[in-house]
């Protein structure tokens, strides 16, 4: 089980999208829901590399 950064719900790993955020290869998980991605992009605590990865993911939709 992993937790979505956007909605903070625990889901099985295969239901979430993994995003590599920083240079330390830390993985972050987010639901395949546009609302979760939008919520994360508004979060001011996220690093720039994670925001870039989320923006790229949102652009693929």
Number of C-alpha atoms within 10 A of each C-alpha: 11 17 17 22 16 19 15 13 12 14 15 9 15 9 15 19 15 16 16 15 20 14 7 7 9 10 12 17 20 25 22 14 13 14 12 16 21 14 12 20 18 10 11 9 8 12 11 12 13 18 18 13 15 20 15 11 15 15 8 7 6
